Amino acid sequence: MYNSSNNKKERAAIATKNCDDPVINYKNLDYLEKFLTPQGQILSRRRTGFCTQCQKQLKKAIKNARHLALLPFVN
Amino acid sequence: MVLVSNQVVREDWRKAKSLVAEMLTKHEGSIKTLRRYEERRLAYPIKGNLRATYYLTYFEMPGANVPALRRDMELSESVLRNLVLAVDAVPEEEIAQAALEEDADYTVPEPPADDEPDVEEVSETEDEDIEDEEEVLVGDGDDL
């Protein structure tokens, strides 16, 4: 069920990004780590504040980095 | 990007580089740039290795040859992981950095042992020690 909470903490996005910026890259680890929980899970789009395309790019970049052992699967 | 075992890199880092180059040329790949990207601690152990060296390469290759290249890399014991992605163009920074490595005088430090901590980790622990010492000194001053 959709949670229509007005809690600002829940709605606060971590980063705002121009979709043309090529910052989402599997080598840009400092940037990618901002969108992981302490356990290593990818944050939801509600938390990251990304559009659909950027969230898909983020997912792909994190999964590529995990494959190369640059980021952990689980902490 | 290719992840190469440090055992090969310790023998000769240029030999490890040529190992990657040979794999690419074997499958009709023309190498644009190839350089040692980084030596670092892995996020999780791979085949018993806790540390390894990353080589980053940009190359052109017929698409039909890519599966054979991937298979070759997966069968190789020296190559721990590989990632082949399609890109539009080679970044200019990458060309400049790869050119630096071509210099005969260019050397890289020998990879550390697997159980050795990262440089950042060591500096963080040293900072903590210094902070502790400062606290002790302040405590002594108050007593006096």
Backbone of each chain as ProteinMPNN parsed JSONL, in Angstrom:
{"seq_chain_A": "MYNSSNNKKERAAIATKNCDDPVINYKNLDYLEKFLTPQGQILSRRRTGFCTQCQKQLKKAIKNARHLALLPFVN", "coords_chain_A": {"N_chain_A": [[0.852, -1.191, 0.0], [0.512, 2.229, -0.756], [2.392, 4.63, 0.942], [1.403, 7.566, 2.058], [2.808, 9.501, 3.556], [3.538, 12.547, 5.27], [5.894, 13.0, 6.39], [8.92, 14.671, 6.553], [11.437, 13.591, 6.711], [11.196, 11.101, 5.565], [10.692, 11.763, 2.943], [12.868, 13.143, 2.116], [15.319, 13.656, -0.292], [18.47, 12.236, -1.184], [20.336, 13.181, -3.069], [20.45, 15.629, -5.645], [20.493, 15.537, -9.097], [21.632, 16.441, -12.29], [20.353, 15.012, -15.155], [22.003, 14.773, -17.363], [24.564, 14.69, -16.455], [27.477, 12.736, -16.331], [27.962, 11.261, -13.916], [27.192, 8.945, -12.688], [28.761, 6.143, -12.468], [30.451, 3.04, -12.595], [32.988, 3.207, -11.583], [33.089, 5.375, -9.983], [33.246, 5.381, -6.967], [32.99, 6.68, -4.463], [30.795, 8.285, -4.887], [28.782, 6.417, -5.487], [28.577, 5.026, -3.102], [27.085, 6.632, -1.473], [24.52, 6.004, -1.982], [23.912, 3.625, -0.841], [22.801, 1.441, 1.746], [24.008, 0.964, 5.151], [24.201, -1.781, 5.209], [24.71, -2.424, 2.622], [22.725, -2.411, 0.739], [20.826, -1.214, -2.091], [19.48, 2.044, -2.161], [16.031, 3.109, -2.222], [14.119, 4.705, -4.866], [12.661, 6.71, -3.824], [14.207, 7.566, -1.694], [16.645, 8.218, -2.924], [15.992, 10.168, -4.759], [16.175, 10.177, -7.475], [15.31, 10.229, -11.019], [13.47, 7.854, -13.037], [15.136, 6.8, -15.08], [17.732, 7.53, -14.205], [17.853, 6.166, -11.782], [17.857, 3.575, -12.711], [20.298, 3.583, -14.047], [21.944, 3.94, -11.839], [21.467, 1.564, -10.423], [22.533, -0.293, -12.218], [25.213, 0.541, -12.304], [26.038, 0.113, -9.649], [25.715, -2.631, -9.479], [27.556, -3.504, -11.372], [29.895, -2.617, -10.146], [29.838, -4.197, -7.866], [30.214, -6.71, -9.006], [32.87, -6.518, -9.792], [34.091, -6.545, -7.368], [34.436, -4.086, -6.199], [32.56, -2.9, -4.671], [30.736, -4.126, -1.825], [28.558, -7.035, -1.711], [27.088, -7.676, 0.525], [27.343, -6.138, 3.665]], "CA_chain_A": [[0.0, 0.0, 0.0], [1.32, 3.441, -0.868], [2.459, 5.398, 2.169], [1.334, 8.983, 1.69], [3.24, 10.227, 4.741], [4.07, 13.89, 5.067], [7.14, 13.082, 7.134], [9.954, 15.222, 5.677], [12.609, 12.697, 6.703], [10.934, 10.027, 4.605], [10.652, 12.255, 1.573], [14.097, 13.859, 1.785], [16.175, 12.982, -1.272], [19.89, 12.347, -0.84], [21.084, 14.002, -4.022], [19.791, 16.069, -6.869], [21.481, 15.358, -10.154], [21.207, 16.706, -13.653], [20.383, 13.704, -15.834], [23.06, 14.735, -18.385], [25.879, 14.507, -15.829], [27.888, 11.325, -16.366], [28.601, 10.925, -12.642], [26.853, 7.579, -12.281], [29.71, 5.277, -13.161], [30.852, 1.99, -11.65], [34.301, 3.539, -11.014], [32.913, 6.517, -9.086], [32.791, 4.652, -5.78], [32.564, 7.6, -3.396], [29.44, 8.739, -5.226], [27.837, 5.291, -5.399], [28.41, 4.61, -1.704], [26.065, 7.482, -0.848], [23.193, 5.442, -2.268], [23.838, 2.292, -0.257], [22.59, 1.391, 3.196], [25.186, 0.373, 5.81], [24.263, -3.22, 4.891], [25.105, -2.574, 1.227], [21.554, -2.475, -0.152], [20.598, 0.007, -2.872], [18.35, 2.82, -1.638], [14.902, 3.218, -3.138], [14.055, 5.958, -5.622], [12.099, 7.72, -2.922], [15.31, 8.076, -0.882], [17.724, 8.803, -3.734], [15.475, 11.34, -5.446], [16.484, 10.067, -8.902], [14.251, 9.879, -11.957], [13.496, 6.416, -13.34], [16.325, 6.456, -15.872], [18.941, 7.657, -13.381], [17.837, 5.08, -10.798], [18.276, 2.36, -13.436], [21.751, 3.721, -14.248], [22.561, 3.717, -10.526], [21.378, 0.126, -10.145], [23.476, -0.98, -13.111], [26.574, 0.895, -11.898], [26.342, -0.566, -8.383], [25.846, -4.071, -9.727], [28.845, -3.698, -12.045], [30.943, -2.439, -9.132], [29.808, -5.387, -7.012], [30.801, -7.82, -9.769], [34.325, -6.349, -9.798], [34.526, -6.504, -5.965], [34.706, -2.712, -5.776], [31.575, -2.688, -3.605], [30.314, -5.42, -1.281], [27.164, -7.454, -1.874], [26.524, -7.541, 1.865], [28.352, -5.717, 4.648]], "C_chain_A": [[0.889, 1.243, 0.0], [1.246, 4.242, 0.424], [2.499, 6.891, 1.819], [1.727, 9.863, 2.872], [3.772, 11.606, 4.384], [5.375, 14.092, 5.827], [8.279, 13.535, 6.214], [11.164, 14.304, 5.591], [12.436, 11.607, 5.648], [11.074, 10.516, 3.172], [11.969, 12.896, 1.139], [14.96, 13.052, 0.833], [17.628, 13.218, -0.911], [20.586, 13.309, -1.786], [20.181, 14.443, -5.158], [20.84, 16.059, -7.954], [20.862, 15.743, -11.483], [21.373, 15.415, -14.449], [21.471, 13.634, -16.9], [24.442, 14.512, -17.779], [26.278, 13.035, -15.852], [28.552, 10.883, -15.059], [28.289, 9.504, -12.19], [27.695, 6.625, -13.104], [30.196, 4.247, -12.152], [32.208, 2.264, -11.009], [34.21, 4.668, -9.992], [32.377, 6.018, -7.741], [32.304, 5.563, -4.661], [31.13, 8.064, -3.623], [28.421, 7.609, -5.028], [27.549, 4.91, -3.948], [27.364, 5.442, -0.966], [24.677, 6.87, -0.988], [23.066, 3.995, -1.806], [23.543, 2.416, 1.23], [23.866, 0.845, 3.839], [25.326, -1.119, 5.539], [24.643, -3.471, 3.439], [23.935, -2.671, 0.258], [21.371, -1.142, -0.874], [19.361, 0.722, -2.321], [17.249, 2.927, -2.687], [14.908, 4.583, -3.82], [13.488, 7.087, -4.764], [13.221, 8.361, -2.1], [16.378, 8.759, -1.719], [17.269, 10.087, -4.43], [15.75, 11.325, -6.94], [15.223, 9.858, -9.736], [14.411, 8.394, -12.309], [14.771, 6.008, -14.063], [17.586, 6.468, -15.02], [19.014, 6.543, -12.341], [18.271, 3.768, -11.457], [19.778, 2.39, -13.692], [22.494, 3.417, -12.945], [22.599, 2.234, -10.203], [22.421, -0.64, -10.942], [24.92, -0.729, -12.645], [26.967, 0.164, -10.616], [26.532, -2.06, -8.611], [27.133, -4.404, -10.464], [29.988, -3.603, -11.041], [30.994, -3.641, -8.192], [30.472, -6.57, -7.712], [32.322, -7.759, -9.744], [34.902, -6.274, -8.38], [34.981, -5.113, -5.552], [33.76, -2.33, -4.639], [31.128, -4.057, -3.089], [28.86, -5.752, -1.649], [26.435, -7.251, -0.545], [27.644, -7.092, 2.793], [28.195, -6.535, 5.917]], "O_chain_A": [[1.907, 1.283, 0.691], [0.158, 4.501, 0.938], [3.513, 7.401, 1.342], [1.059, 10.856, 3.158], [4.378, 11.802, 3.33], [5.898, 15.204, 5.902], [8.574, 12.875, 5.218], [11.834, 14.231, 4.561], [13.375, 11.239, 4.942], [11.519, 9.778, 2.293], [12.176, 13.162, -0.045], [15.296, 11.901, 1.113], [17.981, 14.276, -0.392], [21.35, 14.167, -1.343], [19.273, 13.723, -5.574], [21.96, 16.527, -7.746], [19.711, 15.41, -11.766], [22.437, 14.796, -14.409], [21.838, 12.534, -17.313], [25.388, 14.183, -18.495], [25.499, 12.177, -15.435], [29.583, 10.21, -15.083], [29.033, 8.923, -11.401], [27.397, 6.336, -14.263], [30.337, 4.56, -10.97], [32.556, 1.638, -10.008], [35.146, 4.892, -9.225], [31.204, 6.211, -7.42], [31.32, 5.255, -3.988], [30.353, 8.216, -2.68], [27.343, 7.82, -4.474], [26.432, 4.522, -3.605], [26.821, 5.005, 0.049], [23.772, 7.176, -0.212], [22.232, 3.238, -2.304], [23.973, 3.362, 1.889], [24.723, 0.312, 3.134], [26.424, -1.67, 5.625], [24.876, -4.617, 3.056], [24.129, -2.98, -0.917], [21.712, -0.083, -0.346], [18.335, 0.097, -2.05], [17.508, 2.846, -3.888], [15.615, 5.498, -3.399], [13.804, 8.26, -4.962], [13.189, 9.564, -1.839], [16.958, 9.758, -1.294], [18.075, 10.989, -4.662], [15.58, 12.344, -7.609], [14.205, 9.377, -9.237], [15.39, 7.762, -11.911], [15.407, 5.012, -13.717], [18.406, 5.552, -15.089], [20.094, 6.032, -12.046], [18.962, 2.954, -10.844], [20.457, 1.369, -13.575], [23.522, 2.74, -12.939], [23.623, 1.706, -9.767], [23.103, -1.519, -10.416], [25.738, -1.647, -12.596], [28.083, -0.343, -10.5], [27.408, -2.68, -8.008], [27.739, -5.449, -10.226], [30.927, -4.397, -11.075], [32.074, -4.055, -7.771], [31.204, -7.338, -7.088], [32.993, -8.789, -9.682], [36.084, -5.971, -8.213], [35.815, -4.971, -4.657], [34.111, -1.543, -3.761], [31.142, -5.036, -3.834], [28.044, -4.857, -1.868], [25.322, -6.727, -0.499], [28.762, -7.602, 2.718], [28.946, -6.341, 6.873]]}, "seq_chain_B": "MVLVSNQVVREDWRKAKSLVAEMLTKHEGSIKTLRRYEERRLAYPIKGNLRATYYLTYFEMPGANVPALRRDMELSESVLRNLVLAVDAVPEEEIAQAALEEDADYTVPEPPADDEPDVEEVSETEDEDIEDEEEVLVGDGDDL", "coords_chain_B": {"N_chain_B": [[37.219, -3.473, -17.919], [39.661, -5.249, -16.115], [40.366, -7.598, -13.647], [43.231, -8.524, -12.121], [45.171, -11.097, -10.653], [47.275, -10.527, -7.81], [49.505, -12.086, -7.569], [50.551, -12.521, -10.106], [51.096, -9.902, -10.807], [53.057, -9.193, -8.978], [55.294, -10.55, -9.915], [55.906, -9.225, -12.382], [54.689, -6.174, -13.289], [54.313, -5.175, -15.802], [54.293, -7.413, -17.326], [51.945, -8.572, -16.557], [50.263, -6.713, -17.615], [50.749, -7.084, -20.325], [49.699, -9.582, -20.567], [46.955, -9.159, -20.462], [46.733, -7.596, -22.75], [47.475, -9.422, -24.719], [45.342, -11.214, -24.669], [43.312, -9.628, -25.671], [44.23, -8.954, -28.266], [44.355, -11.431, -29.368], [41.754, -12.009, -29.965], [41.187, -10.38, -32.131], [41.138, -7.732, -31.334], [41.65, -4.218, -31.274], [43.742, -2.282, -29.427], [43.071, 0.676, -27.732], [43.653, 2.176, -25.39], [45.497, 1.072, -22.544], [45.96, 0.517, -19.226], [47.359, 0.346, -15.867], [45.031, 0.45, -13.459], [44.377, 0.485, -10.666], [45.528, -0.688, -7.481], [44.085, -2.525, -4.988], [42.293, -3.32, -1.925], [39.972, -5.974, -1.992], [36.375, -5.977, -2.036], [35.233, -8.308, -1.272], [36.519, -11.613, -0.742], [38.105, -13.194, -3.56], [38.637, -16.21, -5.055], [40.364, -16.795, -2.942], [41.926, -14.537, -2.854], [42.608, -11.466, -1.293], [43.401, -8.995, -2.012], [43.917, -7.241, -5.114], [44.807, -6.316, -8.531], [43.612, -3.801, -10.672], [43.117, -3.477, -14.131], [42.565, -1.163, -16.635], [41.09, -0.904, -19.751], [40.552, 0.363, -23.049], [39.175, -0.66, -26.017], [38.747, -1.731, -29.446], [36.618, -4.046, -31.003], [35.258, -6.724, -32.95], [31.836, -7.358, -32.407], [31.001, -10.007, -32.348], [33.127, -11.406, -31.373], [33.325, -10.94, -28.708], [31.999, -12.671, -26.759], [33.721, -14.912, -26.857], [36.088, -13.793, -25.953], [35.372, -13.132, -23.316], [34.947, -15.677, -22.319], [37.517, -16.746, -22.497], [38.824, -15.151, -20.61], [37.473, -15.872, -18.303], [38.296, -18.48, -18.041], [40.948, -18.197, -17.545], [43.446, -18.365, -14.998], [44.786, -16.269, -13.915], [43.277, -14.016, -14.31], [40.845, -12.598, -12.388], [38.341, -11.338, -12.414], [36.235, -9.886, -14.959], [35.0, -7.159, -16.909], [33.162, -6.145, -19.564], [32.175, -3.443, -21.361], [30.167, -1.387, -23.541], [31.2, 1.631, -25.006], [30.885, 5.069, -26.103], [33.009, 6.781, -26.826], [36.584, 7.159, -26.317], [37.65, 8.502, -23.275], [39.414, 11.616, -22.981], [41.094, 12.093, -20.815], [41.769, 9.55, -20.087], [43.359, 8.693, -22.199], [45.564, 10.356, -21.846], [46.496, 9.518, -19.33], [47.123, 6.862, -19.839], [49.19, 7.229, -21.632], [51.182, 8.229, -19.994], [51.977, 5.969, -18.647], [53.32, 4.563, -20.556], [55.88, 5.453, -20.597], [59.278, 4.555, -20.112], [60.529, 4.919, -17.673], [58.526, 4.9, -15.844], [57.292, 3.568, -12.919], [55.683, 1.228, -10.708], [54.61, 0.729, -7.313], [55.363, -2.298, -5.537], [52.812, -4.747, -5.128], [51.195, -4.899, -1.935], [51.194, -7.31, 0.812], [48.508, -9.714, 1.217], [47.2, -9.507, 3.693], [47.754, -6.987, 4.553], [46.78, -3.762, 5.742], [44.841, -1.098, 4.11], [46.241, 2.062, 2.956], [44.716, 4.272, 3.712], [43.248, 3.223, 5.854], [45.284, 2.802, 7.717], [46.19, 5.43, 8.187], [43.881, 6.523, 9.341], [43.683, 5.119, 11.77], [46.039, 5.999, 12.956], [45.459, 8.71, 13.293], [43.423, 8.545, 15.19], [44.901, 7.593, 17.36], [46.55, 9.796, 17.839], [44.646, 11.698, 18.626], [43.777, 10.522, 21.01], [46.114, 10.756, 22.526], [46.259, 13.518, 22.784], [44.046, 14.01, 24.383], [44.854, 12.808, 26.74], [47.004, 14.447, 27.428], [45.685, 16.869, 27.905], [44.199, 16.134, 30.119], [46.271, 15.753, 31.996], [47.143, 18.376, 32.281], [44.962, 19.613, 33.53], [44.964, 18.389, 36.0], [47.235, 19.447, 37.15]], "CA_chain_B": [[38.115, -3.533, -16.771], [40.094, -6.618, -15.829], [40.936, -7.748, -12.308], [44.317, -9.499, -12.243], [45.706, -11.55, -9.364], [48.524, -9.868, -7.426], [50.64, -13.016, -7.729], [51.113, -12.243, -11.44], [51.583, -8.515, -10.813], [54.294, -9.151, -8.196], [56.405, -10.984, -10.784], [56.216, -8.076, -13.24], [53.385, -5.559, -13.576], [54.199, -5.003, -17.256], [53.958, -8.741, -17.856], [50.499, -8.715, -16.308], [49.609, -5.837, -18.589], [50.835, -7.724, -21.647], [48.787, -10.74, -20.523], [45.638, -8.633, -20.841], [46.84, -7.159, -24.147], [47.495, -10.624, -25.577], [43.977, -11.759, -24.734], [42.511, -8.759, -26.545], [44.706, -9.05, -29.647], [44.035, -12.796, -29.829], [40.383, -11.978, -30.5], [41.124, -9.313, -33.145], [40.857, -6.436, -30.707], [42.692, -3.192, -31.419], [43.766, -1.609, -28.121], [43.208, 2.145, -27.754], [44.45, 2.461, -24.184], [45.566, -0.002, -21.546], [46.785, 0.994, -18.106], [47.11, -0.194, -14.53], [44.081, 1.408, -12.883], [44.471, 0.593, -9.214], [45.723, -1.899, -6.673], [43.284, -2.25, -3.793], [41.66, -4.423, -1.182], [38.692, -6.335, -2.603], [35.23, -5.878, -1.137], [35.026, -9.678, -0.786], [37.602, -12.435, -1.302], [37.866, -13.925, -4.81], [39.593, -17.312, -5.184], [41.343, -16.686, -1.864], [42.669, -13.268, -2.919], [41.986, -10.345, -0.583], [43.81, -7.791, -2.748], [44.174, -7.521, -6.533], [45.112, -5.121, -9.326], [42.659, -3.542, -11.756], [43.628, -2.918, -15.382], [41.469, -0.548, -17.398], [41.447, -0.841, -21.172], [39.561, 0.72, -24.069], [39.579, -1.359, -27.24], [37.722, -1.979, -30.475], [36.587, -5.478, -31.314], [33.97, -7.148, -33.513], [30.933, -7.796, -31.352], [30.877, -11.468, -32.337], [34.288, -11.99, -30.679], [33.303, -10.607, -27.278], [31.744, -13.853, -25.902], [34.924, -15.758, -26.802], [37.038, -13.088, -25.08], [34.89, -13.302, -21.935], [35.172, -17.071, -21.938], [38.958, -16.874, -22.297], [39.179, -14.5, -19.345], [36.923, -16.659, -17.206], [39.077, -19.713, -17.906], [42.294, -17.854, -17.091], [43.6, -18.354, -13.54], [45.35, -14.97, -13.508], [42.198, -13.006, -14.352], [39.842, -12.941, -11.377], [37.053, -10.816, -12.872], [36.32, -9.0, -16.123], [33.763, -6.446, -17.228], [33.255, -5.549, -20.902], [31.051, -2.533, -21.601], [30.25, -0.599, -24.776], [31.271, 3.078, -24.776], [30.839, 5.849, -27.346], [34.334, 7.312, -27.17], [37.594, 7.033, -25.262], [37.85, 9.801, -22.62], [40.747, 12.203, -23.221], [41.907, 11.885, -19.597], [42.23, 8.168, -20.111], [44.462, 8.631, -23.175], [46.716, 11.019, -21.228], [47.023, 8.679, -18.241], [47.727, 5.666, -20.444], [50.444, 7.658, -22.251], [52.17, 8.346, -18.904], [52.463, 4.639, -18.286], [54.177, 4.058, -21.637], [57.238, 5.894, -20.316], [60.1, 3.452, -19.588], [60.896, 5.218, -16.281], [57.339, 4.779, -14.995], [57.286, 2.351, -12.095], [54.592, 1.146, -9.732], [55.045, -0.002, -6.118], [54.997, -3.722, -5.509], [51.569, -4.944, -4.355], [51.424, -5.362, -0.57], [50.67, -8.639, 1.159], [47.041, -9.758, 1.268], [46.65, -9.127, 5.003], [48.183, -5.634, 4.913], [45.643, -2.828, 5.615], [44.981, -0.005, 3.143], [46.926, 3.264, 3.455], [43.698, 5.097, 4.371], [42.924, 2.593, 7.137], [46.411, 3.034, 8.622], [46.204, 6.842, 8.572], [42.744, 6.741, 10.24], [44.018, 4.604, 13.098], [47.068, 6.886, 13.507], [44.764, 9.918, 13.729], [42.73, 8.227, 16.439], [45.923, 7.513, 18.404], [46.981, 11.16, 18.146], [43.559, 12.32, 19.392], [43.823, 9.953, 22.353], [47.257, 11.348, 23.224], [45.907, 14.896, 23.12], [43.129, 13.96, 25.522], [45.645, 12.478, 27.926], [47.787, 15.631, 27.775], [44.764, 17.841, 28.496], [43.894, 15.62, 31.447], [47.414, 16.032, 32.871], [47.179, 19.816, 32.546], [43.909, 19.946, 34.496], [45.381, 17.899, 37.318], [48.227, 20.366, 37.718]], "C_chain_B": [[38.401, -4.995, -16.444], [40.748, -6.629, -14.456], [41.96, -8.882, -12.356], [44.86, -9.833, -10.853], [47.043, -10.874, -9.077], [49.739, -10.784, -7.548], [51.337, -12.767, -9.065], [51.755, -10.86, -11.454], [52.894, -8.412, -10.04], [55.493, -9.569, -9.039], [56.853, -9.817, -11.661], [54.892, -7.442, -13.668], [53.196, -5.34, -15.073], [53.832, -6.334, -17.931], [52.451, -8.991, -17.69], [49.706, -7.881, -17.312], [49.608, -6.485, -19.979], [49.933, -8.953, -21.73], [47.375, -10.315, -20.959], [45.641, -8.248, -22.317], [46.79, -8.348, -25.103], [46.095, -11.205, -25.756], [43.119, -10.956, -25.712], [42.922, -8.928, -28.011], [44.392, -10.433, -30.243], [42.651, -12.848, -30.488], [40.155, -10.771, -31.406], [40.733, -7.959, -32.55], [41.999, -5.467, -30.97], [42.636, -2.307, -30.174], [43.972, -0.104, -28.313], [44.047, 2.596, -26.564], [44.425, 1.232, -23.287], [46.48, 0.479, -20.439], [46.401, 0.293, -16.812], [46.245, 0.834, -13.813], [44.32, 1.603, -11.39], [44.812, -0.763, -8.602], [44.996, -1.642, -5.371], [42.777, -3.528, -3.129], [40.298, -4.696, -1.807], [37.57, -6.251, -1.567], [34.864, -7.246, -0.556], [36.095, -10.553, -1.429], [37.184, -13.154, -2.585], [38.987, -14.94, -4.969], [40.715, -17.181, -4.139], [42.155, -15.41, -1.872], [41.904, -12.181, -2.182], [42.323, -9.011, -1.246], [44.053, -8.195, -4.198], [44.388, -6.206, -7.267], [44.129, -5.016, -10.488], [43.4, -2.963, -12.958], [42.434, -2.401, -16.188], [41.903, -0.404, -18.849], [40.254, -0.407, -22.023], [40.047, 0.083, -25.368], [38.402, -1.469, -28.197], [37.781, -3.446, -30.858], [35.255, -5.811, -31.99], [33.089, -7.748, -32.417], [30.839, -9.306, -31.225], [32.01, -12.119, -31.549], [34.24, -11.792, -29.17], [32.985, -11.834, -26.403], [32.967, -14.759, -25.77], [35.974, -15.121, -25.887], [36.656, -13.294, -23.614], [35.188, -14.719, -21.438], [36.647, -17.311, -21.647], [39.373, -16.303, -20.944], [38.669, -15.306, -18.157], [37.719, -17.939, -16.968], [40.48, -19.432, -17.37], [42.358, -17.817, -15.565], [44.11, -17.017, -13.04], [44.273, -13.895, -13.444], [41.091, -13.437, -13.399], [38.443, -12.521, -11.808], [37.265, -9.99, -14.133], [34.964, -8.362, -16.358], [33.964, -5.752, -18.566], [31.993, -4.73, -21.137], [31.262, -1.8, -22.917], [30.276, 0.884, -24.414], [31.299, 3.795, -26.125], [32.234, 6.293, -27.776], [35.286, 7.113, -25.995], [37.763, 8.414, -24.613], [39.283, 10.31, -22.824], [41.67, 12.012, -22.015], [42.547, 10.5, -19.609], [43.427, 8.02, -21.058], [45.73, 9.234, -22.556], [47.333, 10.133, -20.153], [47.689, 7.418, -18.772], [49.067, 6.014, -21.072], [51.547, 7.791, -21.201], [52.81, 6.995, -18.593], [53.405, 4.053, -19.337], [55.639, 4.413, -21.404], [58.035, 4.758, -19.649], [60.449, 3.66, -18.115], [59.732, 5.036, -15.312], [57.373, 3.461, -14.216], [56.092, 2.391, -11.149], [55.102, 0.38, -8.51], [54.576, -1.447, -6.158], [53.73, -3.9, -4.676], [51.877, -5.45, -2.948], [50.85, -6.754, -0.342], [49.16, -8.558, 1.339], [46.477, -9.227, 2.585], [47.043, -7.718, 5.425], [46.998, -4.66, 4.753], [45.919, -1.747, 4.577], [45.671, 1.184, 3.787], [45.945, 4.137, 4.227], [43.376, 4.559, 5.764], [44.013, 2.89, 8.161], [46.39, 4.476, 9.113], [45.061, 7.156, 9.538], [43.075, 6.283, 11.654], [45.078, 5.476, 13.758], [46.434, 8.168, 14.036], [44.065, 9.702, 15.061], [43.709, 8.196, 17.607], [46.347, 8.907, 18.836], [45.929, 11.871, 18.996], [43.568, 11.833, 20.836], [44.938, 10.592, 23.171], [46.932, 12.766, 23.671], [44.996, 14.936, 24.345], [43.89, 13.708, 26.818], [46.404, 13.712, 28.392], [46.904, 16.685, 28.449], [44.431, 17.438, 29.918], [45.018, 15.929, 32.436], [47.433, 17.503, 33.276], [46.152, 20.218, 33.597], [44.304, 19.54, 35.914], [46.344, 18.87, 37.986], [47.548, 21.688, 38.126]], "O_chain_B": [[37.518, -5.851, -16.49], [41.578, -5.776, -14.144], [41.615, -10.039, -12.596], [44.989, -8.959, -9.996], [47.848, -10.67, -9.985], [50.872, -10.309, -7.623], [52.565, -12.799, -9.147], [52.822, -10.666, -12.036], [53.76, -7.619, -10.409], [56.581, -9.01, -8.897], [58.032, -9.464, -11.682], [54.073, -8.085, -14.324], [52.068, -5.32, -15.566], [53.157, -6.365, -18.96], [51.792, -9.545, -18.57], [48.642, -8.279, -17.786], [48.615, -6.442, -20.705], [49.462, -9.324, -22.806], [46.702, -11.015, -21.715], [44.69, -8.529, -23.046], [46.151, -8.292, -26.153], [45.717, -11.629, -26.847], [42.319, -11.508, -26.467], [42.068, -9.033, -28.891], [44.193, -10.579, -31.449], [42.412, -13.611, -31.424], [39.06, -10.209, -31.441], [40.075, -7.149, -33.203], [43.17, -5.84, -30.899], [41.621, -1.667, -29.899], [44.92, 0.329, -28.968], [45.034, 3.315, -26.725], [43.464, 0.463, -23.275], [47.64, 0.812, -20.682], [45.312, -0.263, -16.666], [46.679, 1.963, -13.585], [44.448, 2.729, -10.909], [44.446, -1.819, -9.118], [45.26, -0.639, -4.707], [42.828, -4.626, -3.683], [39.555, -3.765, -2.118], [37.799, -6.435, -0.372], [34.262, -7.334, 0.514], [36.536, -10.27, -2.543], [36.066, -13.657, -2.693], [40.16, -14.569, -5.013], [41.881, -17.434, -4.443], [42.992, -15.208, -0.992], [40.709, -11.988, -2.406], [41.615, -8.02, -1.062], [44.359, -9.353, -4.481], [44.184, -5.126, -6.712], [43.852, -5.991, -11.187], [44.219, -2.057, -12.807], [41.441, -3.102, -16.39], [42.963, 0.153, -19.136], [39.108, -0.764, -21.749], [41.197, 0.268, -25.766], [37.24, -1.322, -27.818], [38.86, -4.016, -31.018], [34.227, -5.234, -31.636], [33.551, -8.549, -31.605], [30.624, -9.832, -30.132], [31.876, -13.259, -31.104], [35.017, -12.4, -28.435], [33.649, -12.023, -25.384], [33.221, -15.311, -24.7], [36.663, -15.818, -25.141], [37.508, -13.593, -22.777], [35.617, -14.926, -20.303], [36.996, -17.989, -20.681], [40.174, -16.901, -20.225], [39.343, -15.412, -17.132], [37.809, -18.424, -15.841], [41.126, -20.318, -16.81], [41.448, -17.306, -14.912], [43.897, -16.661, -11.881], [44.347, -12.976, -12.628], [40.479, -14.491, -13.57], [37.475, -13.251, -11.596], [38.351, -9.455, -14.352], [33.922, -8.94, -16.05], [34.822, -4.88, -18.699], [30.882, -5.26, -21.116], [32.396, -1.613, -23.357], [29.466, 1.342, -23.607], [31.679, 3.221, -27.145], [32.593, 6.192, -28.949], [34.87, 6.928, -24.851], [37.995, 9.397, -25.317], [40.235, 9.53, -22.836], [42.872, 11.797, -22.17], [43.693, 10.311, -19.201], [44.385, 7.31, -20.753], [46.826, 8.698, -22.717], [48.555, 10.01, -20.075], [48.694, 6.96, -18.228], [49.988, 5.197, -21.055], [52.71, 7.501, -21.48], [54.006, 6.895, -18.318], [54.192, 3.153, -19.042], [56.535, 3.763, -21.941], [57.538, 4.088, -18.743], [60.644, 2.689, -17.384], [59.93, 5.02, -14.097], [57.471, 2.381, -14.8], [55.564, 3.458, -10.835], [55.933, -0.518, -8.646], [53.538, -1.771, -6.734], [53.588, -3.271, -3.627], [52.721, -6.329, -2.778], [50.127, -7.299, -1.176], [48.603, -7.487, 1.581], [45.426, -8.586, 2.609], [46.71, -7.289, 6.529], [46.289, -4.716, 3.749], [47.067, -1.502, 4.207], [45.69, 1.311, 5.011], [46.291, 4.683, 5.275], [43.248, 5.317, 6.725], [43.724, 3.19, 9.319], [46.549, 4.73, 10.307], [45.233, 7.961, 10.454], [42.778, 6.982, 12.623], [45.043, 5.682, 14.971], [46.817, 8.661, 15.096], [44.104, 10.557, 15.945], [43.414, 8.691, 18.695], [46.49, 9.184, 20.027], [46.262, 12.558, 19.962], [43.391, 12.617, 21.768], [44.754, 10.928, 24.341], [47.276, 13.175, 24.78], [45.154, 15.782, 25.226], [43.607, 14.314, 27.851], [46.455, 14.003, 29.587], [47.305, 17.313, 29.429], [44.383, 18.277, 30.817], [44.758, 16.318, 33.575], [47.697, 17.846, 34.428], [46.428, 21.058, 34.453], [44.021, 20.241, 36.886], [46.295, 19.095, 39.195], [48.213, 22.595, 38.626]]}, "name": "protein", "num_of_chains": 2, "seq": "MYNSSNNKKERAAIATKNCDDPVINYKNLDYLEKFLTPQGQILSRRRTGFCTQCQKQLKKAIKNARHLALLPFVNMVLVSNQVVREDWRKAKSLVAEMLTKHEGSIKTLRRYEERRLAYPIKGNLRATYYLTYFEMPGANVPALRRDMELSESVLRNLVLAVDAVPEEEIAQAALEEDADYTVPEPPADDEPDVEEVSETEDEDIEDEEEVLVGDGDDL"}
